[in-house]
Amino acid sequence: MRLTASVLRTAFDDLAAVLDARFLGTGGIVERILAAYAADHGGRAQPQGEECP
């Protein structure tokens, strides 16, 4: 189970890096990048304790 979680986390890290480099340009942490992507696509996700710009 831990290996699966590690692989999934790495996949999200990689996805966030690609999205940020190609489209978002936040230069932020993974959670902030994914929240910005969600907001850009009609989602309402935000990292805990932070607001998306």
NORTAVEN-V558100 format. One line per field, one symbol per residue. phi: phi as a letter, one per 30 degrees, with the letter a starting at -180 (. if undefined). burial: # if it has 24 or more other ideal C-beta (glycine too) atoms within 12 Angstrom, else .. Layout:
phi=???
burial=???
//
This chain:
phi=.dddddddddddddddddeddcbcidicdeddddddddddcidbdbedibcdd
burial=...............#..##...#.#...#.######................
//
